[in-house]
Amino acid sequence: MRGKLADDVAGVAGGAISALVGLRREAEAMARSAVEEMVRRLELVTREEFDALREMAARAREENGRLAARIAELEARLAKVEATPEAPPAVDGTAP
């Protein structure tokens, strides 16, 4: 009799533990879903999106630096051309 009661109690306890584990998983899923919805409503970005945007910004800054250097080079070349005196036209009207 005592063994049967212990087995019944153990069975009920095991069932209760299984139910609690299931409840815990369901509560975690609900909490995760609520947080994801809040993040979406607040228009926050995920870590992956942030990292991708940060990489794009770094590449844009690098390209901006290259373009600024190229513009400076072209402006220097243009200044030299503009500073060079023009040759006078030839007597017969053709360019030298």
Secondary structure as GFF3:
##gff-version 3
##sequence-region A 1 96
A	DSSP	alpha_helix	2	41	.	.	.	ID=ss1
A	DSSP	alpha_helix	47	83	.	.	.	ID=ss2
###
